[in-house]
């Protein structure tokens, strides 16, 4: 059984491409092309499942068309639409300390300018635009959006699951 701590998210399956089982993969990391791997891991009904691929080709800088083994019809490919795609950490070429946006979810976000007082917990990362934002759930309820910029992030502690930020005055009052 594959455990979530053994993989990291690299993308999501889009709609089928053609009628022979090919799917589009929108990816944020093309690690599957850089290292020798025969499979990707998909989250299917809450379970991480390895899917071996026959071939893939890039459609753009963020999309690849993938043909998985034993997925031979448009209907079979349709069942994979929307599945998150993961890559095994043990096969990856990334450094041990590198974290993806997805892996930061659940980290405490603290204010380095106010004696590391708790701002909240990182609920999700909005990376749909060029300006990436942290959506932080505040302890008393509500949310605040914080730019996920190196200008504001003081440090990230993977062991302590903590992100220290130094923010412009008044930014926390906006949320």
FENFEN-V826796 format. One record per residue. N is the residue number from 0. RES is the residue in one small letter. OMEGA is omega as a letter, one per 30 degrees, with the letter a starting at -180 (999 if undefined). Layout:
BEGIN
n: (N/N)
res: (RES/RES)
omega: (OMEGA/OMEGA)
END
This chain:
BEGIN
n: (0/1/2/3/4/5/6/7/8/9/10/11/12/13/14/15/16/17/18/19/20/21/22/23/24/25/26/27/28/29/30/31/32/33/34/35/36/37/38/39/40/41/42/43/44/45/46/47/48/49/50/51/52/53/54/55/56/57/58/59/60/61/62/63/64/65/66/67/68/69/70/71/72/73/74/75/76/77/78/79/80/81/82/83/84/85/86/87/88/89/90/91/92/93/94/95/96/97/98/99/100/101/102/103/104/105/106/107/108/109/110/111/112/113/114/115/116/117/118/119/120/121/122/123/124/125/126/127/128/129/130/131/132/133/134/135/136/137/138/139/140/141/142/143/144/145/146/147/148/149/150/151/152/153/154/155/156/157/158/159/160/161/162/163/164/165/166/167/168/169/170/171/172/173/174)
res: (x/x/x/x/x/x/x/x/x/x/x/x/x/x/x/x/x/x/x/x/x/x/x/x/x/x/x/x/x/x/x/x/x/x/x/x/x/x/x/x/x/x/x/x/x/x/x/x/x/x/x/x/x/x/x/x/x/x/x/x/x/x/x/x/x/x/x/x/x/x/x/x/x/x/x/x/x/x/x/x/x/x/x/x/x/x/x/x/x/x/x/x/x/x/x/x/x/x/x/x/x/x/x/x/x/x/x/x/x/x/x/x/x/x/x/x/x/x/x/x/x/x/x/x/x/x/x/x/x/x/x/x/x/x/x/x/x/x/x/x/x/x/x/x/x/x/x/x/x/x/x/x/x/x/x/x/x/x/x/x/x/x/x/x/x/x/x/x/x/x/x/x/x/x/x)
omega: (l/l/a/a/l/a/l/a/l/a/a/l/l/a/l/l/a/a/a/l/l/l/l/l/l/a/l/a/a/a/a/l/a/a/a/l/a/a/l/a/l/l/a/a/l/a/l/a/l/l/l/a/l/a/l/l/a/l/l/l/a/a/l/l/a/l/l/l/l/l/a/a/l/a/l/l/a/a/a/a/l/l/l/a/a/l/l/l/a/l/a/l/a/l/a/a/a/l/l/l/a/a/a/l/l/l/l/l/a/a/a/a/a/l/l/l/a/l/a/a/a/a/l/l/l/l/a/l/a/l/a/a/l/l/a/l/a/a/a/a/a/a/l/l/a/l/l/a/l/l/a/a/a/l/l/a/a/a/a/a/a/l/l/a/l/a/l/a/l/a/a/l/a/a/999)
END
